[in-house]
């Protein structure tokens, strides 16, 4: 099976994102590309030049399916993002030339907006952590061999609601009361949406938390960030809470904050979502094989 991976993540996350999705697509012939419209550093541009194909090469290659990563945006208006117009064109091509497209996180929000006219909505606060999602369509092929509760990492400020997915006549497959919809698909399964991050490593949310702590210590964030939910055991939580107290004391005294205890805390992380993530992607790959070839 030939699968194209469209990576829209920022420079620092390119290598990790490519590796994470590759691990979820074992046995597939994978080819990666990005949009030249997305501004890149010299280092990232060199990595892309060495490891990526152009979109023209991808189209000539003729993939069976397409996976689109999320992206980080500084403005909530998706229509002004550099990827907006190129993504619309790529989706038009994919609809006619591939069997299925799987959209991750912010890619899901963008496609829902320009394909179904459903704009994402801001959440009261950031959903951040690992949450158990209910399998509400166990008969769906994407839910094959999943347990009733499926853990999924989430990290976002916005959402497409269950009502919006249903108004667009899409099937909602995995949902959580607090973390809301994770997995949905159209009736033909030619378009699959994921709002979470099943590709994440165990350390991914910890690194996000470390970044936010750094923003607090530098004065770029006013409040101290909450620890992401359900990412580690109790001993790990104590390490992070103790560090938070030391940071507060240092800041109050005008002193340099202590180094973030990433290595120490990482020993207490878990990857509870990995088996289910691999199963969903395996289900999708099996489903792609059964879908009709575009003509």
Residue pairs with C-beta under 8 A, 6 or more apart in sequence:
1 27
1 28
1 29
1 64
1 65
1 285
1 288
1 289
2 28
2 29
2 31
2 61
2 62
2 63
2 64
2 65
3 25
3 28
3 29
3 30
3 31
3 63
3 64
3 65
3 66
3 67
3 285
4 30
4 31
4 32
4 33
4 58
4 61
4 63
4 65
4 66
4 67
4 98
5 18
5 21
5 22
5 25
5 30
5 31
5 32
5 33
5 66
5 67
5 69
6 32
6 33
6 34
6 35
6 66
6 67
6 68
6 69
6 90
6 107
7 14
7 17
7 18
7 32
7 33
7 34
7 52
7 69
8 34
8 35
8 38
8 68
8 69
8 70
8 71
8 83
8 87
8 106
8 107
9 17
9 69
9 70
9 71
9 72
10 71
10 72
11 40
11 41
11 43
11 44
13 72
14 44
14 47
14 48
15 47
16 201
16 204
17 69
17 199
18 32
18 51
20 199
20 200
20 201
21 30
21 67
21 69
21 199
22 30
23 199
24 198
24 199
24 277
24 278
24 281
25 67
25 281
25 285
27 285
28 285
31 53
31 57
31 58
31 61
31 63
32 51
32 52
32 53
33 52
33 53
33 54
33 55
33 57
33 58
34 48
34 52
35 55
35 82
35 83
35 86
35 87
37 82
37 83
37 85
37 86
38 82
38 83
39 82
40 48
53 61
55 90
59 93
59 97
62 97
63 98
64 98
64 99
64 288
65 98
65 99
65 100
65 101
65 102
65 284
65 285
65 288
66 90
66 94
66 98
66 100
66 101
66 102
67 101
67 102
67 104
68 87
68 90
68 101
68 102
68 103
68 104
68 107
68 111
69 104
69 105
69 107
70 104
70 105
70 106
70 107
70 197
71 81
71 83
71 106
71 107
72 106
73 81
73 106
75 81
76 122
76 158
78 84
78 106
78 109
78 110
78 113
78 120
79 113
81 110
83 110
84 110
84 114
87 107
87 110
87 111
87 114
88 114
91 101
91 111
91 114
91 115
94 101
95 101
95 190
96 294
97 294
98 294
99 190
99 288
99 291
99 292
99 293
99 294
100 189
100 190
100 191
100 192
100 284
100 287
100 288
100 291
101 190
101 191
101 192
102 192
102 194
102 284
103 110
103 111
103 191
103 192
103 193
103 194
104 194
104 197
104 199
105 156
105 194
105 195
105 196
105 197
106 156
108 160
108 193
108 194
108 195
109 120
109 158
109 160
109 195
111 191
111 193
112 118
112 119
112 120
112 160
112 164
112 165
112 168
112 193
113 119
113 120
115 191
116 164
116 168
116 170
118 160
118 164
118 165
118 167
118 168
120 158
120 159
120 160
121 158
121 159
121 160
121 161
121 164
122 157
122 158
123 156
123 157
123 158
123 159
126 155
126 156
126 157
127 154
127 155
127 156
127 157
127 159
127 178
127 179
127 180
128 154
128 155
128 205
128 208
128 226
128 228
128 229
129 153
129 154
129 205
129 228
129 229
129 230
129 231
130 151
130 152
130 153
130 154
130 205
130 228
130 229
130 230
130 231
130 272
130 273
131 151
131 152
131 154
131 176
131 178
131 179
131 229
131 230
132 149
132 150
132 151
132 176
133 149
133 150
133 151
133 152
133 174
133 175
133 176
133 179
133 182
133 183
133 196
134 148
134 149
134 150
134 174
134 175
134 176
135 143
135 146
135 147
135 148
135 149
135 150
135 173
135 174
136 172
136 173
136 174
136 175
137 143
137 171
137 172
137 173
138 146
138 148
140 171
140 173
140 185
141 189
141 283
141 286
141 287
142 173
142 183
142 185
142 189
142 192
142 280
142 283
142 284
142 287
143 173
143 174
143 280
143 283
144 279
144 283
144 286
145 279
145 283
146 276
146 279
146 280
147 276
150 174
150 182
150 273
150 276
150 280
151 230
151 272
151 273
151 276
152 174
152 176
152 179
152 182
152 196
152 197
152 198
152 273
152 276
152 277
153 196
153 197
153 198
153 200
153 204
153 205
153 273
154 179
154 182
154 195
154 196
154 197
155 197
155 205
155 208
155 228
156 195
159 180
159 181
159 195
160 181
160 193
160 195
161 180
161 181
162 172
162 175
162 180
162 181
165 172
165 181
165 184
165 193
166 172
169 186
169 187
170 184
170 185
170 186
170 187
170 193
171 184
171 185
171 186
171 187
172 181
172 183
172 184
173 183
173 184
173 185
174 181
174 182
174 183
175 181
175 182
176 182
179 196
180 195
181 195
182 194
182 195
182 196
183 192
183 193
183 194
183 280
184 192
184 193
185 191
185 192
185 193
188 291
189 287
189 291
190 291
192 284
197 204
198 273
198 276
198 277
198 280
198 281
199 277
200 273
201 271
202 231
202 266
202 269
202 270
202 271
203 262
203 266
203 269
205 228
205 231
206 228
206 231
206 232
206 262
206 265
206 266
206 269
207 262
208 228
209 225
209 227
209 228
209 240
210 260
210 262
212 221
212 225
213 224
213 225
213 243
213 244
213 247
213 260
214 260
215 221
215 225
216 222
216 223
216 224
216 225
216 247
217 247
217 251
217 257
224 244
224 247
224 248
227 237
227 240
227 241
231 269
231 270
232 240
232 265
232 268
232 269
232 270
233 268
233 270
235 268
236 265
236 267
236 268
236 269
237 268
239 261
239 264
239 265
239 268
240 261
240 265
243 258
243 260
243 261
246 257
246 258
247 257
247 258
250 256
250 257
250 258
251 257
